[in-house]
């Protein structure tokens, strides 16, 4: 680092999460060829599955449910960093960049959201039957897409402001490590550099203000999104905990993704001294806690519907336990709650990165099924359960888009933050 940057004199007073030379070794500067071609191939499979689907409704059902799944997961990646900042969670700062990488999918999410307009007539029952819903003044196709599109633009814009602020203290170190558009990006992020000490302090102060606002907007906007795109599929059905039920599911998916990718990077880049068993133990405890919390939300909804026994309330469970959907709904609960609860109940397994990654795969599989069952039972009028090559292929396509976006981010920025932006404190080893 040259002295004319004005940073050399201030480096001694800047705390490091990871020594710069170690963190910079985790920046490949390009997407590995295998990941690139697999992602592009998966996108091709998804497009073929959509356009060659024998049923237009099935194609849009799969697209709709995958949008709900991947969007909730991606936005929660930004919220992970915001939550650490607001709660002063030093234990998780090493995992922050992995979670934030999921946010690279958000621009694709916005494009896909507006593409859903073309399939709305196939999915939203109140479009065909104007008297099918209790709130016709709120539910209009044009208003739905304008309203949610504008809210997503606000939330995603604030999210990328948060990411830029989070990355800025480290971006200046990356300029000489990258080339092409990646170098232009980090130069833009670090433009007007004022020296490491001042930049860290400014970033810390701004993140402290952005974090609470971002968390509150996430909860409010994703609640509205879930009402419009999922709850409205059941005319007459109302649930006051539907919003948390949806966005907490996305948060839990994000924690699972962090566990999977941390396990991979833990071995690939030799970060065992940065992510030791105590950090994985804390991540495992958070997974366990929110697995129980999501189940609590599910039970709270079920209990009220069960003892109320009012037809327009029981429709949610009736649709998902009849017509062949019952076994899938049971499997969903086993994958999301039953198995993770048992497998994460004890202390030592949570300290094993590979074990935690295995449980996380179960969680992600369960939530993909849960998002599918938010949509298909309410929209499918055909015989049998609409799950087959069309649904699998479109899911593979979404996975390809997400993987490509994630790889673009993770090939540009370090897998761990370098300069400390949390207030004073250190990670504890936990109980």
C-alpha positions in Angstrom: 0.0 0.0 0.0 1.5 3.3 -1.1 2.0 6.2 1.3 0.2 8.7 -1.0 -3.1 7.0 -0.1 -2.9 8.6 3.3 -3.6 5.3 5.1 -0.2 4.1 6.2 -0.1 6.3 9.3 -3.5 5.3 10.5 -3.2 1.5 9.9 -1.8 1.0 13.4 -5.0 2.2 15.0 -7.3 0.0 12.8 -8.5 -3.3 14.2 -8.5 -6.3 11.8 -10.9 -9.2 11.9 -8.5 -11.2 9.7 -5.0 -10.1 8.6 -5.3 -8.5 5.2 -2.9 -10.9 3.5 -5.0 -13.9 4.7 -8.3 -12.4 3.6 -7.0 -11.4 0.2 -6.0 -15.0 -0.5 -9.7 -15.8 -0.5 -10.4 -13.5 -3.5 -10.0 -15.5 -6.7 -10.7 -12.6 -9.0 -12.8 -14.7 -11.3 -15.5 -17.3 -11.2 -14.1 -20.9 -11.2 -14.8 -22.4 -14.7 -16.6 -25.4 -13.2 -19.0 -23.1 -11.2 -19.5 -20.8 -14.2 -20.4 -23.6 -16.6 -22.6 -25.5 -14.1 -24.5 -22.2 -13.3 -25.0 -21.4 -17.0 -26.0 -25.0 -17.7 -28.5 -24.9 -14.8 -30.0 -21.7 -16.2 -30.4 -23.4 -19.6 -32.2 -26.3 -17.9 -34.5 -23.9 -16.1 -35.4 -22.0 -19.3 -36.0 -25.3 -21.2 -38.2 -26.6 -18.4 -40.3 -23.4 -18.4 -40.8 -23.1 -22.1 -41.2 -26.8 -22.8 -43.6 -27.4 -19.9 -46.8 -29.2 -20.9 -48.8 -27.0 -18.6 -48.5 -23.2 -18.5 -50.0 -23.2 -15.0 -47.4 -25.6 -13.7 -44.6 -23.5 -15.1 -45.8 -20.4 -13.4 -46.5 -22.2 -10.2 -42.9 -23.4 -10.0 -41.6 -19.9 -10.9 -43.9 -18.2 -8.3 -42.8 -20.5 -5.5 -39.1 -20.3 -6.4 -39.3 -16.5 -6.4 -40.7 -16.6 -2.9 -38.0 -19.0 -1.8 -34.9 -17.4 -3.3 -35.9 -13.8 -2.7 -36.6 -14.4 1.0 -33.2 -16.2 1.4 -31.3 -13.5 -0.4 -32.7 -10.5 1.4 -32.0 -12.2 4.7 -28.3 -12.2 3.8 -28.2 -8.4 4.2 -30.3 -8.6 7.4 -27.7 -11.0 8.9 -25.1 -8.2 8.7 -27.6 -5.6 9.9 -28.5 -7.8 12.9 -24.9 -8.3 13.9 -24.4 -4.5 13.7 -27.5 -3.7 15.7 -26.9 -6.4 18.3 -23.1 -6.0 18.4 -22.7 -9.7 17.5 -19.0 -10.2 17.3 -19.4 -13.9 17.2 -20.8 -13.8 13.7 -18.7 -11.1 12.0 -16.5 -13.8 10.3 -19.6 -15.2 8.6 -20.9 -11.8 7.5 -19.5 -11.7 4.0 -20.9 -15.2 3.2 -24.4 -14.0 4.2 -24.0 -10.7 2.3 -23.0 -12.6 -0.9 -26.6 -13.9 -1.1 -27.8 -10.3 -1.7 -26.2 -10.5 -5.2 -29.3 -12.3 -6.3 -31.6 -9.3 -5.4 -31.3 -7.5 -8.9 -32.3 -10.8 -10.5 -35.1 -11.1 -8.0 -36.4 -7.7 -9.0 -36.4 -8.6 -12.7 -38.2 -11.9 -12.0 -40.8 -10.1 -9.8 -41.9 -8.0 -12.8 -41.9 -11.0 -15.1 -44.4 -12.6 -12.7 -46.9 -10.1 -14.2 -47.2 -12.4 -17.3 -48.1 -15.4 -15.1 -50.4 -13.6 -12.6 -53.6 -14.6 -14.5 -52.6 -18.2 -14.0 -51.8 -17.9 -10.3 -54.0 -15.2 -8.6 -57.5 -16.6 -8.2 -59.1 -13.2 -7.6 -58.2 -12.0 -11.1 -60.6 -14.4 -12.7 -63.3 -14.2 -10.0 -63.8 -10.6 -9.0 -65.9 -11.6 -6.0 -63.5 -14.2 -4.7 -61.7 -12.1 -2.1 -62.6 -10.1 0.9 -60.5 -7.1 0.0 -61.1 -6.2 -3.6 -60.0 -2.6 -3.2 -56.5 -3.7 -2.2 -56.1 -6.6 -4.6 -55.9 -5.3 -8.1 -53.3 -6.7 -10.5 -51.8 -3.4 -11.5 -51.7 -2.0 -8.0 -50.1 -5.2 -6.7 -47.1 -5.0 -9.0 -46.7 -1.2 -8.7 -47.0 -1.3 -4.9 -44.7 -4.3 -4.3 -42.3 -3.2 -7.1 -41.8 0.2 -5.5 -41.4 -1.3 -2.0 -38.8 -3.8 -3.3 -36.9 -1.0 -5.0 -36.7 1.0 -1.7 -35.7 -2.1 0.3 -33.1 -3.3 -2.3 -31.7 0.2 -2.7 -31.2 0.5 1.1 -29.7 -3.0 1.1 -27.1 -2.1 -1.5 -26.3 1.1 0.4 -25.8 -1.0 3.5 -23.5 -3.4 1.5 -21.5 -0.6 0.0 -21.0 0.9 3.4 -20.0 -2.5 4.8 -17.5 -3.2 2.0 -16.0 0.3 1.8 -13.3 -0.1 4.6 -12.0 -3.2 2.8 -12.4 -2.1 -0.8 -9.3 0.1 -1.0 -7.2 -3.0 -0.2 -8.7 -4.9 -3.2 -7.9 -2.4 -5.9 -4.5 -3.8 -6.8 -5.8 -7.4 -6.5 -8.4 -7.2 -9.2 -8.8 -6.2 -12.8 -11.5 -5.4 -15.3 -15.0 -4.6 -14.1 -14.2 -5.9 -10.6 -11.4 -3.3 -10.2 -13.7 -0.6 -11.4 -16.3 -1.7 -8.9 -14.0 -1.6 -5.9 -12.6 1.7 -7.0 -16.1 3.1 -7.1 -16.9 1.8 -3.7 -13.7 3.3 -2.3 -13.8 6.6 -4.2 -12.9 9.6 -2.1 -10.9 7.5 0.3 -10.1 9.4 3.6 -7.7 7.0 5.2 -8.4 3.7 7.0 -9.1 5.0 10.4 -11.6 7.7 9.3 -13.3 5.3 6.9 -13.8 2.6 9.5 -15.3 5.1 11.9 -17.6 6.6 9.3 -18.7 3.1 8.1 -19.3 2.0 11.7 -21.5 5.1 12.4 -23.5 4.8 9.2 -24.1 1.1 9.6 -25.3 1.7 13.1 -28.0 4.0 11.7 -28.9 1.9 8.6 -29.2 -1.4 10.4 -32.3 -0.8 12.5 -34.1 0.9 9.6 -33.2 -1.9 7.3 -34.5 -4.6 9.7 -37.8 -2.8 10.3 -38.3 -2.3 6.5 -37.5 -5.9 5.8 -40.2 -7.1 8.3 -42.8 -4.7 7.0 -42.2 -5.0 3.2 -41.7 -8.7 3.2 -44.9 -9.1 5.2 -46.8 -7.1 2.6 -45.1 -9.1 -0.2 -46.2 -12.4 1.4 -49.8 -11.2 1.8 -50.1 -10.2 -1.8 -48.2 -13.1 -3.4 -49.1 -16.0 -1.1 -51.9 -15.4 1.3 -54.1 -13.8 -1.4 -54.0 -17.2 -3.2 -56.6 -18.4 -0.6 -59.7 -16.1 -1.0 -61.1 -15.2 2.4 -58.1 -16.6 4.4 -56.6 -14.1 6.9 -53.6 -14.7 9.1 -52.0 -12.0 11.2 -48.7 -13.9 11.6 -48.4 -14.7 7.9 -45.7 -12.1 7.4 -43.3 -13.3 10.2 -44.1 -16.9 9.1 -42.8 -16.0 5.7 -39.7 -13.8 6.3 -38.5 -15.8 9.3 -38.5 -18.8 7.0 -36.2 -16.9 4.7 -34.0 -15.9 7.6 -33.7 -19.6 8.6 -32.8 -20.5 5.0 -30.1 -17.9 5.0 -28.5 -19.3 8.2 -28.6 -22.7 6.6 -26.8 -21.4 3.5 -24.1 -19.7 5.6 -23.5 -23.0 7.4 -23.1 -24.8 4.1 -20.8 -22.3 2.5 -18.8 -21.8 5.6 -18.1 -25.5 5.7 -16.9 -25.4 2.1 -14.7 -22.3 2.6 -13.5 -23.6 6.0 -11.5 -26.3 4.1 -10.9 -24.7 0.8 -9.1 -21.6 2.2 -7.8 -23.0 5.4 -9.8 -20.7 7.6 -10.1 -23.1 10.6 -8.2 -20.6 12.7 -10.8 -17.9 11.9 -13.9 -20.1 12.0 -13.3 -22.4 14.9 -15.7 -24.8 16.5 -17.1 -22.1 18.8 -18.2 -19.9 15.8 -19.9 -23.0 14.3 -21.4 -23.7 17.7 -22.9 -20.2 17.8 -24.2 -20.6 14.3 -25.7 -23.9 15.2 -27.4 -22.5 18.2 -28.9 -19.8 16.1 -30.2 -22.4 13.6 -31.7 -24.4 16.4 -33.3 -21.4 18.0 -35.0 -20.2 14.8 -36.0 -23.7 13.9 -38.0 -23.7 17.1 -39.2 -20.1 16.6 -40.5 -20.9 13.1 -42.3 -24.0 14.4 -43.8 -21.8 17.1 -45.2 -19.5 14.5 -46.6 -22.5 12.6 -48.2 -23.9 15.7 -49.6 -20.5 16.7 -51.3 -20.3 13.3 -52.5 -24.0 13.4 -53.9 -23.7 17.0 -56.1 -20.7 16.3 -57.4 -22.3 13.0 -58.0 -25.6 14.7 -60.1 -24.4 17.7 -61.8 -21.7 15.6 -62.9 -24.3 13.0 -64.2 -21.6 10.7 -64.3 -22.7 7.0 -62.5 -19.7 5.6 -59.7 -20.3 8.1 -59.4 -24.1 7.8 -58.9 -23.8 4.0 -55.2 -23.4 4.5 -54.7 -26.8 6.1 -57.4 -28.5 4.2 -55.8 -27.6 0.9 -52.4 -28.9 2.1 -53.6 -32.2 3.7 -55.9 -33.4 0.9 -55.6 -34.1 -2.8 -52.3 -35.9 -2.5 -50.5 -33.0 -0.8 -50.7 -34.5 2.7 -47.5 -36.6 2.5 -45.5 -33.6 1.1 -46.8 -31.4 3.9 -45.7 -34.1 6.5 -42.3 -34.3 4.8 -42.0 -30.5 5.0 -42.5 -30.5 8.7 -40.0 -33.4 9.2 -37.3 -31.6 7.2 -37.8 -28.1 8.7 -38.5 -29.0 12.3 -38.5 -32.7 13.2 -35.0 -33.8 12.0 -33.2 -30.4 12.7 -34.7 -30.3 16.2 -33.3 -33.8 17.1 -30.0 -33.4 15.2 -29.2 -30.0 16.7 -30.4 -30.7 20.2 -26.9 -31.6 21.6 -23.8 -29.4 21.9 -21.0 -31.3 20.2 -22.6 -31.9 16.8 -23.2 -28.2 16.4 -19.4 -27.7 16.6 -18.8 -29.9 13.5 -19.0 -27.8 10.3 -19.8 -30.9 8.1 -22.5 -32.0 10.4 -24.0 -28.5 10.5 -23.9 -28.3 6.7 -25.8 -31.6 6.5 -28.6 -30.4 8.7 -28.7 -27.2 6.8 -29.3 -29.1 3.5 -32.3 -30.7 5.1 -33.6 -27.3 6.2 -33.2 -25.8 2.7 -34.9 -28.8 1.2 -37.8 -28.5 3.6 -38.3 -24.8 3.0 -38.2 -25.3 -0.8 -41.1 -27.7 -0.3 -42.8 -25.3 2.1 -42.7 -22.5 -0.5 -44.0 -24.9 -3.1 -46.9 -25.8 -0.8 -47.6 -22.1 -0.2 -48.6 -21.9 -3.9 -49.5 -25.1 -5.6 -52.4 -26.4 -3.4 -54.1 -23.0 -3.7 -53.8 -22.8 -7.5 -53.8 -26.3 -8.9 -57.1 -27.7 -10.1 -55.8 -30.7 -12.0 -55.5 -34.3 -10.8 -52.5 -35.5 -8.8 -49.7 -33.5 -7.3 -48.1 -31.1 -9.8 -44.5 -31.9 -9.0 -42.2 -33.4 -11.6 -39.6 -32.5 -14.2 -41.1 -29.1 -14.9 -40.8 -28.1 -11.2 -37.4 -29.6 -10.8 -36.1 -28.1 -13.9 -37.3 -24.6 -13.1 -35.8 -24.9 -9.6 -32.5 -25.9 -11.1 -32.7 -22.8 -13.2 -33.3 -20.6 -10.2 -30.4 -22.3 -8.5 -28.2 -21.5 -11.5 -29.1 -17.8 -11.4 -28.5 -17.7 -7.6 -25.2 -19.5 -7.9 -24.0 -17.3 -10.7 -24.9 -14.1 -8.7 -23.3 -15.6 -5.5 -20.2 -16.5 -7.4 -19.8 -13.0 -8.9 -19.9 -11.5 -5.4 -17.7 -14.1 -3.7 -15.1 -14.0 -6.5 -14.8 -10.2 -6.0 -14.7 -9.7 -2.3 -13.0 -11.6 0.6 -14.8 -14.4 2.3 -14.2 -12.7 5.6 -14.2 -9.0 6.5 -10.8 -7.4 7.0 -11.2 -4.1 8.9 -13.4 -4.1 12.0 -16.7 -2.0 11.8 -18.4 -3.2 15.0 -17.9 -1.2 18.2 -15.3 -2.4 20.7 -15.7 -6.0 21.8 -14.5 -9.5 20.9 -16.2 -12.8 20.1 -16.7 -15.0 23.2 -16.3 -18.8 23.2 -19.8 -19.3 24.5 -21.2 -21.8 26.9 
